[in-house]
Amino acid sequence: MERERLSLRVSKSRLEKLRRIAEQREKTMTQLVEDWIDKLKEEKPS
């Protein structure tokens, strides 16, 4: 699978929170974000 890069801006406190949670769950920050994206529901077109 070809990977793309995502760049975004978040507050320092949110970045630190993401790092802590990733460490606690023994995952990378990328894995956490991908897990979250996979849980998002897409709206069906009208």
PyMOL Python script that loads the backbone (N, CA, C, O; Angstrom):
from pymol import cmd

cmd.read_pdbstr("""\
ATOM      1  N   MET A   1       0.840  -1.176   0.000  1.00  0.00           N
ATOM      2  CA  MET A   1       0.000   0.000   0.000  1.00  0.00           C
ATOM      3  C   MET A   1       0.891   1.247   0.000  1.00  0.00           C
ATOM      4  O   MET A   1       1.802   1.378   0.817  1.00  0.00           O
ATOM      5  N   GLU A   2       0.613   2.134  -0.912  1.00  0.00           N
ATOM      6  CA  GLU A   2       1.354   3.387  -0.963  1.00  0.00           C
ATOM      7  C   GLU A   2       0.850   4.316   0.135  1.00  0.00           C
ATOM      8  O   GLU A   2      -0.356   4.438   0.346  1.00  0.00           O
ATOM      9  N   ARG A   3       1.758   4.956   0.819  1.00  0.00           N
ATOM     10  CA  ARG A   3       1.406   5.833   1.927  1.00  0.00           C
ATOM     11  C   ARG A   3       1.531   7.286   1.487  1.00  0.00           C
ATOM     12  O   ARG A   3       2.422   7.635   0.713  1.00  0.00           O
ATOM     13  N   GLU A   4       0.646   8.114   1.979  1.00  0.00           N
ATOM     14  CA  GLU A   4       0.686   9.548   1.744  1.00  0.00           C
ATOM     15  C   GLU A   4       0.993  10.241   3.057  1.00  0.00           C
ATOM     16  O   GLU A   4       0.825   9.655   4.127  1.00  0.00           O
ATOM     17  N   ARG A   5       1.435  11.468   2.984  1.00  0.00           N
ATOM     18  CA  ARG A   5       1.755  12.239   4.180  1.00  0.00           C
ATOM     19  C   ARG A   5       0.624  13.219   4.459  1.00  0.00           C
ATOM     20  O   ARG A   5       0.098  13.854   3.544  1.00  0.00           O
ATOM     21  N   LEU A   6       0.259  13.335   5.726  1.00  0.00           N
ATOM     22  CA  LEU A   6      -0.751  14.289   6.182  1.00  0.00           C
ATOM     23  C   LEU A   6      -0.064  15.253   7.133  1.00  0.00           C
ATOM     24  O   LEU A   6       0.607  14.837   8.077  1.00  0.00           O
ATOM     25  N   SER A   7      -0.233  16.529   6.881  1.00  0.00           N
ATOM     26  CA  SER A   7       0.357  17.537   7.754  1.00  0.00           C
ATOM     27  C   SER A   7      -0.777  18.378   8.325  1.00  0.00           C
ATOM     28  O   SER A   7      -1.651  18.834   7.588  1.00  0.00           O
ATOM     29  N   LEU A   8      -0.761  18.579   9.625  1.00  0.00           N
ATOM     30  CA  LEU A   8      -1.801  19.395  10.242  1.00  0.00           C
ATOM     31  C   LEU A   8      -1.248  20.122  11.450  1.00  0.00           C
ATOM     32  O   LEU A   8      -0.199  19.767  11.987  1.00  0.00           O
ATOM     33  N   ARG A   9      -1.970  21.140  11.863  1.00  0.00           N
ATOM     34  CA  ARG A   9      -1.552  21.929  13.014  1.00  0.00           C
ATOM     35  C   ARG A   9      -2.507  21.665  14.174  1.00  0.00           C
ATOM     36  O   ARG A   9      -3.726  21.731  14.019  1.00  0.00           O
ATOM     37  N   VAL A  10      -1.940  21.370  15.322  1.00  0.00           N
ATOM     38  CA  VAL A  10      -2.724  21.199  16.545  1.00  0.00           C
ATOM     39  C   VAL A  10      -1.985  21.925  17.665  1.00  0.00           C
ATOM     40  O   VAL A  10      -0.800  22.237  17.544  1.00  0.00           O
ATOM     41  N   SER A  11      -2.692  22.185  18.739  1.00  0.00           N
ATOM     42  CA  SER A  11      -2.049  22.847  19.868  1.00  0.00           C
ATOM     43  C   SER A  11      -1.002  21.921  20.481  1.00  0.00           C
ATOM     44  O   SER A  11      -1.053  20.700  20.328  1.00  0.00           O
ATOM     45  N   LYS A  12      -0.067  22.530  21.170  1.00  0.00           N
ATOM     46  CA  LYS A  12       0.991  21.761  21.822  1.00  0.00           C
ATOM     47  C   LYS A  12       0.395  20.770  22.809  1.00  0.00           C
ATOM     48  O   LYS A  12       0.864  19.637  22.915  1.00  0.00           O
ATOM     49  N   SER A  13      -0.643  21.193  23.535  1.00  0.00           N
ATOM     50  CA  SER A  13      -1.244  20.299  24.529  1.00  0.00           C
ATOM     51  C   SER A  13      -1.903  19.084  23.871  1.00  0.00           C
ATOM     52  O   SER A  13      -1.843  17.981  24.414  1.00  0.00           O
ATOM     53  N   ARG A  14      -2.526  19.276  22.715  1.00  0.00           N
ATOM     54  CA  ARG A  14      -3.142  18.143  22.011  1.00  0.00           C
ATOM     55  C   ARG A  14      -2.085  17.193  21.468  1.00  0.00           C
ATOM     56  O   ARG A  14      -2.258  15.975  21.508  1.00  0.00           O
ATOM     57  N   LEU A  15      -0.993  17.749  20.960  1.00  0.00           N
ATOM     58  CA  LEU A  15       0.092  16.910  20.456  1.00  0.00           C
ATOM     59  C   LEU A  15       0.690  16.078  21.591  1.00  0.00           C
ATOM     60  O   LEU A  15       0.957  14.889  21.422  1.00  0.00           O
ATOM     61  N   GLU A  16       0.897  16.706  22.737  1.00  0.00           N
ATOM     62  CA  GLU A  16       1.437  15.978  23.883  1.00  0.00           C
ATOM     63  C   GLU A  16       0.466  14.893  24.354  1.00  0.00           C
ATOM     64  O   GLU A  16       0.886  13.801  24.735  1.00  0.00           O
ATOM     65  N   LYS A  17      -0.824  15.199  24.324  1.00  0.00           N
ATOM     66  CA  LYS A  17      -1.838  14.208  24.697  1.00  0.00           C
ATOM     67  C   LYS A  17      -1.802  13.017  23.744  1.00  0.00           C
ATOM     68  O   LYS A  17      -1.858  11.867  24.180  1.00  0.00           O
ATOM     69  N   LEU A  18      -1.709  13.290  22.446  1.00  0.00           N
ATOM     70  CA  LEU A  18      -1.636  12.216  21.457  1.00  0.00           C
ATOM     71  C   LEU A  18      -0.410  11.350  21.683  1.00  0.00           C
ATOM     72  O   LEU A  18      -0.486  10.125  21.583  1.00  0.00           O
ATOM     73  N   ARG A  19       0.716  11.973  21.986  1.00  0.00           N
ATOM     74  CA  ARG A  19       1.940  11.215  22.269  1.00  0.00           C
ATOM     75  C   ARG A  19       1.784  10.332  23.502  1.00  0.00           C
ATOM     76  O   ARG A  19       2.208   9.177  23.498  1.00  0.00           O
ATOM     77  N   ARG A  20       1.174  10.873  24.560  1.00  0.00           N
ATOM     78  CA  ARG A  20       0.967  10.084  25.794  1.00  0.00           C
ATOM     79  C   ARG A  20       0.060   8.882  25.544  1.00  0.00           C
ATOM     80  O   ARG A  20       0.351   7.766  25.973  1.00  0.00           O
ATOM     81  N   ILE A  21      -1.033   9.129  24.849  1.00  0.00           N
ATOM     82  CA  ILE A  21      -1.987   8.045  24.575  1.00  0.00           C
ATOM     83  C   ILE A  21      -1.345   6.985  23.691  1.00  0.00           C
ATOM     84  O   ILE A  21      -1.535   5.790  23.920  1.00  0.00           O
ATOM     85  N   ALA A  22      -0.595   7.404  22.692  1.00  0.00           N
ATOM     86  CA  ALA A  22       0.091   6.442  21.820  1.00  0.00           C
ATOM     87  C   ALA A  22       1.035   5.580  22.639  1.00  0.00           C
ATOM     88  O   ALA A  22       1.087   4.363  22.455  1.00  0.00           O
ATOM     89  N   GLU A  23       1.771   6.193  23.530  1.00  0.00           N
ATOM     90  CA  GLU A  23       2.705   5.430  24.360  1.00  0.00           C
ATOM     91  C   GLU A  23       1.949   4.461  25.284  1.00  0.00           C
ATOM     92  O   GLU A  23       2.340   3.303  25.429  1.00  0.00           O
ATOM     93  N   GLN A  24       0.881   4.940  25.896  1.00  0.00           N
ATOM     94  CA  GLN A  24       0.094   4.087  26.802  1.00  0.00           C
ATOM     95  C   GLN A  24      -0.477   2.876  26.076  1.00  0.00           C
ATOM     96  O   GLN A  24      -0.533   1.780  26.634  1.00  0.00           O
ATOM     97  N   ARG A  25      -0.897   3.076  24.839  1.00  0.00           N
ATOM     98  CA  ARG A  25      -1.525   1.990  24.070  1.00  0.00           C
ATOM     99  C   ARG A  25      -0.524   1.219  23.221  1.00  0.00           C
ATOM    100  O   ARG A  25      -0.888   0.308  22.477  1.00  0.00           O
ATOM    101  N   GLU A  26       0.742   1.602  23.344  1.00  0.00           N
ATOM    102  CA  GLU A  26       1.808   0.957  22.573  1.00  0.00           C
ATOM    103  C   GLU A  26       1.505   0.969  21.079  1.00  0.00           C
ATOM    104  O   GLU A  26       1.603  -0.051  20.396  1.00  0.00           O
ATOM    105  N   LYS A  27       1.133   2.153  20.589  1.00  0.00           N
ATOM    106  CA  LYS A  27       0.862   2.374  19.174  1.00  0.00           C
ATOM    107  C   LYS A  27       1.600   3.625  18.743  1.00  0.00           C
ATOM    108  O   LYS A  27       2.056   4.413  19.572  1.00  0.00           O
ATOM    109  N   THR A  28       1.712   3.794  17.441  1.00  0.00           N
ATOM    110  CA  THR A  28       2.263   5.046  16.938  1.00  0.00           C
ATOM    111  C   THR A  28       1.135   6.077  16.848  1.00  0.00           C
ATOM    112  O   THR A  28      -0.046   5.732  16.874  1.00  0.00           O
ATOM    113  N   MET A  29       1.521   7.328  16.743  1.00  0.00           N
ATOM    114  CA  MET A  29       0.498   8.369  16.563  1.00  0.00           C
ATOM    115  C   MET A  29      -0.236   8.141  15.246  1.00  0.00           C
ATOM    116  O   MET A  29      -1.440   8.382  15.158  1.00  0.00           O
ATOM    117  N   THR A  30       0.473   7.683  14.232  1.00  0.00           N
ATOM    118  CA  THR A  30      -0.155   7.374  12.947  1.00  0.00           C
ATOM    119  C   THR A  30      -1.231   6.304  13.122  1.00  0.00           C
ATOM    120  O   THR A  30      -2.326   6.428  12.574  1.00  0.00           O
ATOM    121  N   GLN A  31      -0.924   5.260  13.881  1.00  0.00           N
ATOM    122  CA  GLN A  31      -1.908   4.189  14.100  1.00  0.00           C
ATOM    123  C   GLN A  31      -3.144   4.723  14.813  1.00  0.00           C
ATOM    124  O   GLN A  31      -4.261   4.332  14.475  1.00  0.00           O
ATOM    125  N   LEU A  32      -2.970   5.602  15.786  1.00  0.00           N
ATOM    126  CA  LEU A  32      -4.124   6.183  16.481  1.00  0.00           C
ATOM    127  C   LEU A  32      -5.002   6.979  15.525  1.00  0.00           C
ATOM    128  O   LEU A  32      -6.225   6.847  15.541  1.00  0.00           O
ATOM    129  N   VAL A  33      -4.377   7.799  14.696  1.00  0.00           N
ATOM    130  CA  VAL A  33      -5.138   8.621  13.749  1.00  0.00           C
ATOM    131  C   VAL A  33      -5.835   7.735  12.725  1.00  0.00           C
ATOM    132  O   VAL A  33      -6.996   7.972  12.392  1.00  0.00           O
ATOM    133  N   GLU A  34      -5.141   6.715  12.222  1.00  0.00           N
ATOM    134  CA  GLU A  34      -5.770   5.809  11.257  1.00  0.00           C
ATOM    135  C   GLU A  34      -6.940   5.059  11.878  1.00  0.00           C
ATOM    136  O   GLU A  34      -7.966   4.868  11.225  1.00  0.00           O
ATOM    137  N   ASP A  35      -6.802   4.631  13.133  1.00  0.00           N
ATOM    138  CA  ASP A  35      -7.911   3.961  13.831  1.00  0.00           C
ATOM    139  C   ASP A  35      -9.120   4.888  13.927  1.00  0.00           C
ATOM    140  O   ASP A  35     -10.257   4.470  13.708  1.00  0.00           O
ATOM    141  N   TRP A  36      -8.856   6.157  14.259  1.00  0.00           N
ATOM    142  CA  TRP A  36      -9.940   7.132  14.377  1.00  0.00           C
ATOM    143  C   TRP A  36     -10.618   7.343  13.022  1.00  0.00           C
ATOM    144  O   TRP A  36     -11.846   7.369  12.941  1.00  0.00           O
ATOM    145  N   ILE A  37      -9.827   7.493  11.965  1.00  0.00           N
ATOM    146  CA  ILE A  37     -10.388   7.683  10.623  1.00  0.00           C
ATOM    147  C   ILE A  37     -11.252   6.484  10.232  1.00  0.00           C
ATOM    148  O   ILE A  37     -12.330   6.653   9.663  1.00  0.00           O
ATOM    149  N   ASP A  38     -10.780   5.277  10.535  1.00  0.00           N
ATOM    150  CA  ASP A  38     -11.533   4.061  10.188  1.00  0.00           C
ATOM    151  C   ASP A  38     -12.874   3.998  10.897  1.00  0.00           C
ATOM    152  O   ASP A  38     -13.802   3.365  10.393  1.00  0.00           O
ATOM    153  N   LYS A  39     -13.001   4.635  12.049  1.00  0.00           N
ATOM    154  CA  LYS A  39     -14.262   4.621  12.801  1.00  0.00           C
ATOM    155  C   LYS A  39     -15.262   5.660  12.299  1.00  0.00           C
ATOM    156  O   LYS A  39     -16.442   5.598  12.642  1.00  0.00           O
ATOM    157  N   LEU A  40     -14.805   6.603  11.501  1.00  0.00           N
ATOM    158  CA  LEU A  40     -15.702   7.646  10.995  1.00  0.00           C
ATOM    159  C   LEU A  40     -16.716   7.050  10.027  1.00  0.00           C
ATOM    160  O   LEU A  40     -16.377   6.214   9.190  1.00  0.00           O
ATOM    161  N   LYS A  41     -17.947   7.486  10.152  1.00  0.00           N
ATOM    162  CA  LYS A  41     -19.008   7.027   9.265  1.00  0.00           C
ATOM    163  C   LYS A  41     -19.164   8.025   8.124  1.00  0.00           C
ATOM    164  O   LYS A  41     -19.257   9.232   8.348  1.00  0.00           O
ATOM    165  N   GLU A  42     -19.190   7.514   6.918  1.00  0.00           N
ATOM    166  CA  GLU A  42     -19.422   8.378   5.756  1.00  0.00           C
ATOM    167  C   GLU A  42     -20.916   8.491   5.531  1.00  0.00           C
ATOM    168  O   GLU A  42     -21.662   7.522   5.672  1.00  0.00           O
ATOM    169  N   GLU A  43     -21.339   9.707   5.176  1.00  0.00           N
ATOM    170  CA  GLU A  43     -22.749   9.911   4.830  1.00  0.00           C
ATOM    171  C   GLU A  43     -23.003   9.389   3.438  1.00  0.00           C
ATOM    172  O   GLU A  43     -22.189   9.566   2.532  1.00  0.00           O
ATOM    173  N   LYS A  44     -24.147   8.742   3.278  1.00  0.00           N
ATOM    174  CA  LYS A  44     -24.508   8.232   1.965  1.00  0.00           C
ATOM    175  C   LYS A  44     -25.021   9.389   1.111  1.00  0.00           C
ATOM    176  O   LYS A  44     -25.740  10.257   1.605  1.00  0.00           O
ATOM    177  N   PRO A  45     -24.650   9.402  -0.171  1.00  0.00           N
ATOM    178  CA  PRO A  45     -25.132  10.497  -1.055  1.00  0.00           C
ATOM    179  C   PRO A  45     -26.645  10.458  -1.158  1.00  0.00           C
ATOM    180  O   PRO A  45     -27.256   9.390  -1.114  1.00  0.00           O
ATOM    181  N   SER A  46     -27.240  11.631  -1.294  1.00  0.00           N
ATOM    182  CA  SER A  46     -28.710  11.727  -1.406  1.00  0.00           C
ATOM    183  C   SER A  46     -29.195  11.290  -2.758  1.00  0.00           C
ATOM    184  O   SER A  46     -30.398  11.308  -3.018  1.00  0.00           O
TER     185      SER A  46
END
""", "prot")
cmd.dss("prot")
cmd.show_as("cartoon", "prot")
cmd.util.cbc("prot")
cmd.orient("prot")
